[in-house]
Structure formats: C-alpha cells, structure tokens
Amino acid sequence: MVKGILMKAITRTTYGSAESLTFDEVPMPEVMDSDVLVKVEASSVNPLDWHFVRGEPYLLRMNAGFRRPKNPELGVDVAGTVTAVGANVTRFEIGDDVFGLARGAFAEYAAADEKRLASKPDALTFESAASLPCAGITALIAVRDKGGVRSGMSVLVNGASGGVGSYAVQIAKSLGAEVTGVCSTRNVELVKSIGADEVIDYSRDDFARQRRRYDVVVDTIGNRSLRDLRRALKPRGTLVVAGGGSGKWFRPMALLLKAVVVGPFVRQQLRYFMAVVTTEDLETLSTLVTSGDVVPLIDRTYSLSETPAALGYLEQGHARGKVIITV
C-alpha cells in the first residue's frame, strides 16, 4: 500500500443492490512481491460482480463475509498500464500495457498477480482488452477444453448474445464447428453477424423440442432444465454448464448439482467447471482477436462513477456482449 496516496474507487460496506455501492477516495492497493500495480484504463462488469454485490447465492458468503463483505473492493477484469512491480515480478516492466484479472478493478489503480495478466497487443483497445478475461476465458474453456470442439462438430450455444455466449459462438467457429445460437428476437441478426450458422429465436422456437441434436451444447444462462438440455444432445454428446441463474440459495448452482448427480448414470458427458484465468489462455484470446476470428461485442460503456448503473443494467439480463467501465 502506498501510504498517504489516495485514489477513486467503487466500494461496498454491505450487501444489497447496485445502488448500495459508493464512489470513494481510498488508499492505493497493496502490491505483493508477485504483483504489478496497474493504472486502470478500462474494466468490464460480469455476473460474478453482481453476485458479490448482492451476496447471493448465500453460500458465497462463507468466504466473502456472512453479514457484510470482508473486502470492500469490486471488479476483476482489467486493462491498463503497469506503474509499479513487486520484487519477484519478471514478466512485466513499468510502462507495459496489460490485460487480465486484478483485485478491485473498479478503481483508478488495481493490483494483479503477474500470472493472471498478459501483454496487450497494440491492435487491441483497452476497452476491447478489458472485455476478454472473465467472459472470454470462460467461453474458451467451455468450448475448447470441456466441450472438446473440433472441426465438423455441431455446437449449440444457449445465450449466444451475452458476454460468454458471444465469445463461445466465435471460438467454436474458429475451431471449425457448425454453430447454432439461441437468443431473443432483437439479437438474431447480431448473433448471425458473429458467425452463427443458424440462430434460434427462443420466443418462437424451442431448441429442446426440435428434431436436431448436437455434439456439444454450451449453456451460459442456466434457465433450462437439465432434461431439456440433454434432449438437445446426441446420445453421446457433451453438455457444458458455463453459467448459472439467479437466486438467494441454490438456484444458481441447481443445474450444476443435477449434472453432478446424473452424470455417472448417462452416456452423455455432463461437464462443469470454475474458470481459471492464465497468461497462456489470455494470449490465446489475444491471438484470436488480432487475427479477426473473434470480435469483442461491446454493448455499453460507463464511466467509473457510473459503475452501479452498469451493474444494474447487466443484472437485467439484456446486455448484448460486454458492458465496459472506462477510467
């Protein structure tokens, strides 16, 4: 911690709605030996953030603090410039532009472990880079690692216009798959524009009731039953649970828990995971973006002081791609 120096940041002292957040002056973050200090140029909001704002599902409070948050910081996605390095840092120097995961990224400065960062290519804007870490890595792991997607496979992405879903569609296409996206009426053309071979408007058609079956189904929303998702799979297809719903108790994890219980008794592969951001995967995403195979979708941009409004908008569930915070 740099004593005596203050910065602007979004903080919280209680669980509640986004309106409970405050925009304050706080001390600069502490930089550990393996950390770099990043001057934040941009961040992005994720469902993870508003889960921590509300303290829901309640199980997360076991680590985050039961009655009130232990940590006032918020925000993980970051893109910016290195302004200080810890004693053990070898990969970055002051002045380097980076992107990845940080602690308390909704702030003017944030500390980050160098193993959770990658160099930002000149071709990427800070805003585009900040949209990648959480959503992009989740999609990459879901499609490439858990789904095992290869050329010629058929893939369905439920929630294809959201942050994770829009990346999942594009990553699956880059691997040579035939991709079907599921979204609302207003997002049909958008999902087509990012490469989906077919788009299902869920207000008109139900992918679980159609005759077509898929090699891989990636669910990013958690709004359908396990039975419905399995019905859309081929007999030996793979379901990847890459997102949850909302709720105070178990609903966000209900689909995952059912997959754990049912998985050993069916021929289909039911897979779930917690995404871990690494430098290697960030560099993979960077390559996909610079090559043009993946294009970040940015719905709206808010200033740092407007972060509560950004989180409120994301929680409504209508964001198209990513919602960005600029500092």
N, C-alpha and C positions, 0 to 999 in steps of 0.2 A: 504494500500500500504506500502510495506517495503522500507522505504526511503534509497536511496544510493545503493540498491542491484538491479542488472540488470539480465535479462535472455534472452535467444534466443527465438524468436517467429516469426511466419508469420504474416505480417501486410499488410494493404492496405490503400491508401490515395485517390484512385479514383476507379471508376467502369471501367471494361474492361475485357480482357481475363485473364487467369491464369498467363500469363507472366507479368502482371502488379503488381503482388504480390512481396513483398520484404521479405528477411530473415534478421531481425534486432535484435539488442540489445534494449530491452525495460524495463521499470520498472516492478517489480513484481506486480501481481494483488492485488487490494484491497480486503480484507476479511471482509465481513459484519458479524453481530452478529450471523446470522443463516447459515453462510458459513463454509466450510472447504477449506483449501488450499491443492491441490493435486499435488504431483510430478508426472508429466505425463510420463507414460511408453509407452502408445500407444493410438492412436486415430483412427478414420476412416472417410473417406470422404463420403458425401451424396449429392444428387441433391440439397438439401437445401443450401449447401455451395456454389455451383457454381451459384445458383440463386442470392445469395448475392454478389458474386464476380462480376457478370455482372450487377447487379441492375435490373434484369428482372424477371418477368414482371414489368413494370414501377410502378404499383400500390404499390409494396412493398417499394418504395422509400418514400412513405408518412410517414413511420415510421423510415426507415433506413437512410434517408437523400436524398434530391432531386438531388442536383448537385454532391455531393460527400458523401461518407459514414460518418455518425456521429461517428461510432465506428470503430476503426482500427482492432479490433480483428476478428478472424475467428475460426470456429471449435466448435462442440458441443459434439460429442461422446468422452468419456474419460475413461481410465482405468489407475490406478496408486496407489500411496501410500499417505496417509494423512500425511502432515508435519506440519499443524497448524489448530487450530479450533477456531471458533468465540465464543463469550461469551455465546450464547444461545444454542450451539450445545450439544446434549445429546446422540446421537446415535453412534458417532464415536470418536476414540481417535487417537492420533499421532501414526503412525506405522501401522494403519489398511489399508489393500488393498481393494479398492473400484472400482466400475464402475458405469457409468450413464451419466448424462448430466452436462456439465460445460460451463462456458463463456470463449471463447478464448482458446479452447483445442489444437489448433495447436501451442503449445508452450511448454517450459520446465516445467512450472507451470501454473495451472489454478484454479480459484475459482469456487466453486459449492455450490448450496443450498443443505443442507443435505437431503431435501425431494425429491431430484432428483437423489439420489445415493442409492446403495445397496452394501453390503459386497461381495467381490469377492471370490467365493469358491476356495479352493486350486486346485481343479481339472481343473479350467479354466485358460488358459494362459492369460496374459494381452492382447495379440493380439485378441484372441477369445472374451474376455470380451468387448473389445472396438468395436467389430463388432455388438454388440447386441442392444444398446439403441435406436437409431432412427429407423433403419430398423426393428428390432425385435419387438419393441413396436407397430409400425405401422401395422405390419402383425398380431400381437396378437389382437389388437383392431378390425382390419378389419374382421378377421376370427371368433373370439370368440364372440365379442360384437355386431358388426354391422351385421355380416353375420349370427350370431346365429347358427353356425355349430354344428351339433350333429352327433352321430354315425348313419351310414346308409345313410347320405345325400350325394348327388353328388355335387362336387365343381370343378369349372374351374378357374384356375389362369392364367391370361394373363400377360406374363412377368415372367415366372416361374424360370428363371435362374439368375435374378437380385438380388439385396440385399433384398428388401422387398419380392419379389416373391418367392425366395428360402426358406425364413422363413415361408411364408404363406403356401406353399406346405406341409412343415413338421408339422406345427402346426395343419393344417386341418387333416392330417393323424393321429396325436396323439389324436385327438378328435374322431377318428373312421370313418372319411368320406372316400368316394371313390374320389380320386383326379385326375384330368386331368390337365396337364401343357401345356402351349403354349410357344414355344421358337423357336430359329433358329436351322438350321440343326446341327451345330457344338456343340450345347448344349443338344441335345436329350438324349444322354447317361448320361450326368451329371444329368439331371432332373429325369431320371429313378433311378439313384443311390441314390437320396434323398427321394425316396419313392413314386413317382407319379405312379399311376396305369396305366395311359395312357399318352402319350405325342404326341402333335400335332405340327408338323413342319410347321410353318406358311408360309414357302416358297413353300410348296407343297399342303397344305390343309387349308381351311378357316373354323374356328370353327363356324362362324356365318351362314355358308351355309350348315352345316351338319344337319341331322335329330335329332340328340341327343339334349336334353335340360337338363339344370342343375338347381338344387335347389338354388345354390349360384354361382355367377360369381364375382371374385375379380379382378379388373382391376388395375394394378400397373404402367401402361405406359401412358395411355391417347392418344393412337394412333388410336383408333377405334371410330366410331360414336356411339352415344347413341342408335341409331336404331339397329346397328349390335350387340351391347352388349345385348340389350333387346331380340333380336331374339334368342340368345343362352340360354335364361332363360325359365323355365317353366312358365305357366300362372300366378302363384302366387310366383314365385321365387324372389330372392333378389340380386340386383346388388350393390356392394360396390365399390365406387370410391376411390382408395387408392394411386393415383399418377396422375400427370399431364404431359403434353408435354412441349415443349419449345416455346419461342416466346417473343416478346417485349411487347405486350399489353395483350390481354385477352386469347390467345390460351391455356396457362397452366390451366386456370380456365374454359374454354369453356364447357367441359364435365360436370363439377360440376354445372355450372349455368343452363345448359339444364336440368340436373336432378332435380334441384330445381323447374323449371318451369313445367316440365312434370309430376313429381312425384304425385301430388294430383289427377291427372286425369287417372291414370292407376292402375290396380290391383297389378302389381308387385311392390315390395319395392325398391326404389332407394335411397341409403344411402351414405353419405359422412361425413367427419369428419376432425378435426385437432387433431393429436395425442398429448396427454399429457403424459409425462413420469413420472411415480410414482414409489416409492420404491416397492410397492406391485407387480406391473407388472414386474419390473426388477427381483424381487425374483422368480416370476412365470417362466420367461425365464430361469433364472439360474437353476431352478429345472428341466426344460425340457432338458437343455443341459447336466447337470450332470447325468440325467437318460438315456441319449443316444437317446431320442426321437427327439431332434433337434441337428444338427451338423452345426456349422458355416462354411460357404464356404468362403475361403479367396483366392481371385484371385491373387493379387499382394501386395507386401509390399514395401513402400518407406521410406526413412529417412525424418526427419523433414524438412531439407533444400530442399528436393525434392517434397514438397507438391504441388507446382504449376504443376509439371508433373503428379502427382496423380490426381489432379482435371481435368487436360486436358484429361487424359485417361478416367476418369469417364464420362466426358461430351460427349465423342464419342459414348456412349451408348452400348458398347460391354463388359462391365465388367461382370464377372461370379461370383456372390456373392458379397463380400465386398472387398474394397481396403483399406489397412491399412497403417497408419503412425506410425512409431516407433521412439521413442525419446531416 
